[in-house]
Amino acid sequence: QISGDVELVISINKALTEDVDVFAATYYQNRLFGVLNKEILAGQTGEYKIPLTIESDMKIDSLTGFIWSKNLVPIAKKDF
């Protein structure tokens, strides 16, 4: 079970050629619990952090990060 303060960290080593959306999806027993997102603009590089605060009464057992292009094409997925 995941609890407390968590950060999803996205490292971009090569400048983006298009705007993207990064999503952090939280799950409990394979059901979607919540989603946070951050937009990253074309040309950007570096490290981006999406902070998640998981309250003590929230039950989260997995976290998945997604990167999608603006025309809704999935670019990357990572399970944590």
C-alpha positions, 0 to 999 in steps of 0.5 A: 500500500502506498501512503504519504507524500509521493513524487512522480519524477519525469526526466526529459533528456532530449528537447520535446518536439511537441507539447505533452501531458503527463498523468499520474494515475492512482489505483486501489484493487485495480480500480482507478482512484484518481488522476493528476496531470501536468502539461510540458511544452515543446522544447523543454528538457529537465526534470519535472515532478508531480507531487501526490499527497495520499491521505491516511484514509486513502487506500492506494496500492499502485501508481502509473505514470503516462505521457500523452501527446496533445492529439491523444497518442500514448508516448510512454507508460510506467508502473510503480 
